[in-house]
């Protein structure tokens, strides 16, 4: 199976990802992508949510950083209120 293929841009700006590539990358309907355009290149990067283990690790890191910076829950609530006002 090749790592590349050709496709066309439709009049609606849509691009079909060839079946071989979709199967190889296990892409399915509804998957979301980040689209990066640079020079004459267009890059699609699939957005994949973290696994529960990865999410729990990120949460531990965030809690640890909050403790080290002495961030309080009331600080977070105040920041949210301020952001919502602007």
Secondary structure as UniProt FT lines:
FT   TURN            11..12
FT   HELIX           19..24
FT   TURN            25..26
FT   TURN            29..30
FT   STRAND          32..38
FT   TURN            39..40
FT   STRAND          41..47
FT   HELIX           52..68
FT   TURN            69..70
FT   HELIX           73..85
//
